[in-house]
Amino acid sequence: MAKSWKEFRTPNVRFIGEQDGLVEIELKAKLRACLERYSIVAAYLARVAYEDGVIAVALCIRTGTESEIDLVSDVSKIFASIFSSENSLDVIFLTDEQELDLKLVCRPFLTKIAD
């Protein structure tokens, strides 16, 4: 069963670097297959720091359209199939400026032309 998710907005996020390792390779492969069905321009798996000091792992997505609830639901199911319920994955829909900052410290694991 997938964990429930909630939407939150945070104006200030700092991108620390790419989240990469053996389990992340599996996660990225499953996410890549899922995200191919959506209007994704680029997707990154990154470590991020929020203004309150919390450091987290986030799926950072650049879309050709607005955020999609189905996309977040599908991502949640994939994440839950790999990680315990004690782990979480934030999903950040990137602005142009955020993507420029993120590209300085992280490579995309998926890039394509928006539909």
Secondary structure, 3 states (H helix, E strand, C coil): CCCCCCCCCCCCEEEEEECCCHHHHHHHHHHHHHHCCCCEEEEEEEEEEECCCCEEEEEEEEECCCCCHHHHHHHHHHHHHHCCCCCCCEEEECCHHHHHHHHCCCCCCEECCCC
